Amino acid sequence: MHPGTRSLARRSPWPARRGRLTGALLALLLALAGSGAATAAPSSAVEATDPAVIRLQADLQVLAAQVPGELGLVLLDPAGAEVVSRNPDRSFTSASLYKLFLAHAVLDRVDQGQIALTDTVPGTTFTVREAVERMITWSDNVSGAALGRWLGWHEVQAFAQGQSFESTTYDPDTGVAGTVAMTTTPDDVADFLDRLRTGELLAEPSTTLLLGFLTAQELDYALSTGLSPDVEFAHKTGLLIQVSHDAGLVRLNGKEYVVAVLTDGWSGYDDARPWFRTAGQAIDAYVHAATV
């Protein structure tokens, strides 16, 4: 239904993962500093010489050339370190990925006691819990629009940016045909998912609830089509005529990776499907190799 469109502990202004150095960069800085001591790279850093990473980087080169517009991608390892990225700060029309940040704003108000999960969302017959579930699991546009109007789109944007998702926007003044113009970046989406899984964004009950909705995702037309049956994918998709995205938590053998894939330039809804299957297979190959 895409087409048509723990706040108790606030985080620092800059995403934590941006402060992590990859092994290669750390080694370069140490060399330039003239350090004579052998210093190990952080345990969360992924070695650039890892054959699985090298293969994934090669796959991404091919995949990027096949996107008619642009590919934006961020993949984080179980510790939150960046494995690979491409155009992480590039702004994309968010499509239904906006619903992740909207769900955060709604559930934060629940955590603060300002609204309750059993409240009815104005203009609908849905409770707050039902509307968030429908919005995430089925990507229901009616629920998303009603929640956004209730909270106020400008307020949702201010909340997101106050949480350091600085490139995520909602602009009701520039949309066409009653549609709110929305943007985000692969980096914001990946950072959101990373902080959600660690319990930083919401209180524990709300974290569990939202992760459960992502796990119960009913729209499995994108990356999931290339993943093996033993891989669990808790995710959210985004689809417009020219835009197709998929982002979530890839779980295998007790390890969990964050992936955000955003693409644009497509000429129709179905054009991106084969590409996402291949992209899913590339991610699947990496997580299987990395979790051996």
Legacy VTK file of the C-alpha trace (Angstrom):
# vtk DataFile Version 3.0
C-alpha trace
ASCII
DATASET POLYDATA
POINTS 292 float
0.000 0.000 0.000
2.898 2.295 -0.787
1.918 4.140 -3.961
0.310 7.569 -3.394
2.689 8.657 -1.299
14.294 5.794 25.108
13.727 9.457 24.698
14.818 9.396 28.414
18.433 9.304 27.247
19.002 11.677 24.357
21.955 11.001 22.142
24.839 13.295 21.278
24.500 15.578 18.223
26.627 13.334 15.988
25.839 9.724 15.069
27.990 7.386 17.123
28.981 5.264 14.153
30.499 8.256 12.382
33.037 8.397 15.179
34.186 4.846 14.575
37.256 4.442 12.401
37.691 1.581 10.008
40.861 -0.464 10.438
42.430 1.012 7.297
41.809 4.627 8.295
43.070 4.082 11.831
46.262 2.518 10.512
46.814 5.489 8.199
46.375 8.002 10.986
48.786 6.126 13.222
51.356 6.018 10.439
51.060 9.755 9.806
51.487 10.384 13.523
54.703 8.415 13.497
53.524 6.007 16.147
56.015 3.253 16.769
53.615 1.151 18.799
51.459 -1.468 17.136
47.875 -0.523 17.961
45.029 -2.860 17.133
41.986 -1.615 15.267
38.759 -1.385 17.249
37.062 -4.755 17.588
33.961 -3.327 15.911
35.826 -2.263 12.792
35.559 -4.437 9.701
38.900 -5.163 8.069
39.139 -3.883 4.512
41.071 -7.056 3.631
38.176 -9.336 4.619
37.391 -11.417 1.495
33.670 -11.201 2.241
33.825 -7.398 2.313
35.904 -7.273 -0.865
33.382 -9.459 -2.642
30.505 -7.317 -1.407
32.254 -4.139 -2.556
32.688 -5.666 -6.018
29.032 -6.687 -6.094
27.980 -3.160 -5.155
29.994 -1.686 -8.002
28.031 -3.807 -10.450
24.713 -3.167 -8.724
25.235 0.594 -8.622
25.761 0.659 -12.387
22.397 -1.042 -12.861
20.365 1.591 -10.971
18.935 4.113 -13.446
19.165 6.893 -10.871
21.346 6.547 -7.792
22.105 3.867 -5.231
22.466 4.771 -1.582
23.482 2.034 0.826
24.765 1.549 4.363
25.542 -1.833 5.935
26.492 -2.036 9.611
27.869 -5.085 11.415
26.473 -6.485 14.702
28.564 -3.982 16.694
27.306 -1.045 14.625
30.537 -0.551 12.642
30.220 0.318 8.985
30.934 -2.583 6.644
30.277 -0.775 3.366
28.464 2.348 2.256
27.646 4.195 -0.932
26.218 7.720 -1.044
25.296 7.547 2.664
24.487 11.281 2.856
22.650 11.546 -0.447
19.080 12.796 -0.037
16.341 10.551 -1.433
12.593 10.892 -1.533
11.846 8.745 1.494
8.623 7.134 0.256
7.253 4.939 3.046
10.512 4.908 4.984
9.100 8.107 6.519
6.883 5.815 8.587
9.888 4.634 10.627
10.559 8.151 11.907
6.849 8.848 12.365
6.468 5.653 14.436
9.372 6.868 16.592
7.653 10.214 17.185
4.346 8.523 18.086
5.865 5.930 20.426
8.039 8.547 22.112
4.832 10.367 23.067
3.509 7.080 24.427
6.698 6.703 26.489
6.253 10.242 27.816
2.648 9.530 28.825
1.281 12.159 26.426
-0.820 9.623 24.527
-1.737 5.972 25.080
-1.621 2.992 22.774
-5.352 2.576 23.383
-6.242 6.122 22.324
-8.152 6.465 19.071
-6.295 8.308 16.311
-8.402 11.316 15.239
-10.174 10.788 11.941
-9.949 6.998 12.147
-11.396 4.079 14.062
-7.889 2.776 14.859
-6.163 2.848 18.206
-2.626 4.229 18.262
-1.256 0.693 18.479
-3.349 -0.474 15.550
-2.402 2.531 13.407
1.347 2.101 14.027
1.089 -1.623 13.330
-0.806 -1.081 10.073
1.583 1.686 9.041
4.703 -0.461 9.582
3.582 -4.016 8.834
1.305 -3.233 5.877
2.638 0.254 5.030
-0.909 1.575 5.342
-1.023 5.117 3.995
-4.286 6.042 5.734
-2.780 5.274 9.143
0.437 7.108 8.315
-1.375 10.218 7.098
-3.699 10.291 10.114
-0.832 9.941 12.598
1.175 12.622 10.806
-1.713 15.082 10.779
-2.429 14.397 14.451
1.139 15.053 15.590
1.756 17.712 12.934
4.261 17.190 10.120
6.464 20.105 11.178
6.529 18.731 14.723
7.467 15.266 13.442
10.344 16.770 11.467
11.525 18.846 14.418
11.467 15.742 16.596
13.418 13.672 14.058
16.038 16.348 13.589
16.226 16.891 17.344
17.132 13.206 17.560
19.995 13.907 15.097
18.254 12.540 12.024
19.145 15.854 10.489
18.519 14.982 6.839
15.023 13.615 7.381
12.346 16.131 6.348
8.571 16.480 6.048
7.362 19.480 4.070
3.572 19.733 3.717
3.941 23.013 1.825
5.770 21.610 -1.213
3.941 18.339 -1.809
1.639 17.859 -4.789
-1.911 16.508 -4.866
-2.143 16.497 -1.090
1.015 14.445 -0.654
3.613 15.588 1.862
7.107 15.940 0.383
9.549 13.854 2.420
13.277 13.105 2.260
15.851 11.050 4.130
19.318 9.556 3.641
20.738 6.023 3.873
22.790 7.213 6.848
19.730 8.481 8.759
17.812 5.274 8.092
20.700 2.995 9.098
21.388 5.077 12.195
17.710 4.910 13.147
17.682 1.118 12.924
20.981 0.784 14.777
19.777 2.962 17.655
16.376 1.269 17.709
17.869 -2.207 18.149
20.129 -1.044 20.989
17.175 0.481 22.868
18.441 4.055 22.613
15.421 5.552 20.898
12.507 4.275 22.947
11.573 2.676 26.248
11.840 -1.114 26.283
8.130 -1.877 25.695
7.975 0.513 22.729
11.248 -0.825 21.329
9.927 -4.386 21.530
6.650 -3.341 19.938
8.221 -1.579 16.962
10.788 -4.333 16.363
7.925 -6.813 16.425
6.039 -4.866 13.762
9.153 -4.786 11.569
9.637 -8.532 12.018
6.007 -9.155 11.028
6.469 -7.210 7.752
3.972 -8.338 5.128
5.537 -6.597 2.095
8.391 -8.834 0.975
8.970 -7.840 -2.632
12.464 -6.304 -2.382
15.647 -7.445 -0.574
13.884 -10.351 1.113
13.392 -12.044 -2.270
17.163 -12.590 -2.454
17.669 -13.756 1.137
18.014 -17.418 2.129
15.291 -19.105 4.208
17.580 -19.204 7.273
17.923 -15.408 7.274
15.391 -13.335 9.214
14.674 -9.828 7.964
12.816 -7.287 10.129
12.319 -4.389 7.740
10.372 -1.567 6.132
10.011 -0.933 2.420
9.330 2.267 0.501
7.875 2.436 -2.983
6.835 5.132 -5.438
6.860 4.991 -9.227
10.487 6.169 -9.470
11.644 5.213 -5.979
12.231 1.844 -4.312
13.822 1.294 -0.889
14.234 -1.467 1.665
15.859 -1.210 5.097
15.980 -3.357 8.186
17.742 -5.809 10.454
19.248 -8.930 8.878
19.586 -11.735 11.429
21.558 -14.966 11.063
22.917 -17.369 13.690
22.437 -14.899 16.518
24.131 -12.030 14.658
22.287 -8.968 13.448
23.239 -6.534 10.700
21.682 -3.217 9.734
21.070 -2.566 6.061
19.558 0.453 4.330
19.198 0.420 0.544
17.676 3.425 -1.223
17.315 3.750 -5.002
15.629 6.039 -7.502
15.278 6.678 -11.214
13.048 3.695 -11.972
10.341 4.004 -14.622
7.760 1.854 -12.859
6.839 -0.059 -9.744
8.092 -3.422 -10.967
11.336 -2.343 -12.632
13.356 -2.530 -9.410
12.234 -6.013 -8.341
14.910 -8.054 -10.194
17.589 -5.627 -9.043
16.561 -5.959 -5.395
16.615 -9.747 -5.655
20.241 -9.574 -6.820
21.078 -7.026 -4.119
19.499 -9.285 -1.514
21.603 -12.197 -2.745
24.782 -10.105 -2.397
23.895 -9.160 1.190
22.925 -12.763 1.912
26.318 -13.992 0.660
28.107 -11.483 2.874
26.244 -12.291 6.110
26.678 -16.034 5.560
30.413 -15.592 4.998
30.738 -13.208 7.952
28.894 -15.437 10.420
30.809 -18.657 9.740
LINES 2 294
5 0 1 2 3 4
287 5 6 7 8 9 10 11 12 13 14 15 16 17 18 19 20 21 22 23 24 25 26 27 28 29 30 31 32 33 34 35 36 37 38 39 40 41 42 43 44 45 46 47 48 49 50 51 52 53 54 55 56 57 58 59 60 61 62 63 64 65 66 67 68 69 70 71 72 73 74 75 76 77 78 79 80 81 82 83 84 85 86 87 88 89 90 91 92 93 94 95 96 97 98 99 100 101 102 103 104 105 106 107 108 109 110 111 112 113 114 115 116 117 118 119 120 121 122 123 124 125 126 127 128 129 130 131 132 133 134 135 136 137 138 139 140 141 142 143 144 145 146 147 148 149 150 151 152 153 154 155 156 157 158 159 160 161 162 163 164 165 166 167 168 169 170 171 172 173 174 175 176 177 178 179 180 181 182 183 184 185 186 187 188 189 190 191 192 193 194 195 196 197 198 199 200 201 202 203 204 205 206 207 208 209 210 211 212 213 214 215 216 217 218 219 220 221 222 223 224 225 226 227 228 229 230 231 232 233 234 235 236 237 238 239 240 241 242 243 244 245 246 247 248 249 250 251 252 253 254 255 256 257 258 259 260 261 262 263 264 265 266 267 268 269 270 271 272 273 274 275 276 277 278 279 280 281 282 283 284 285 286 287 288 289 290 291
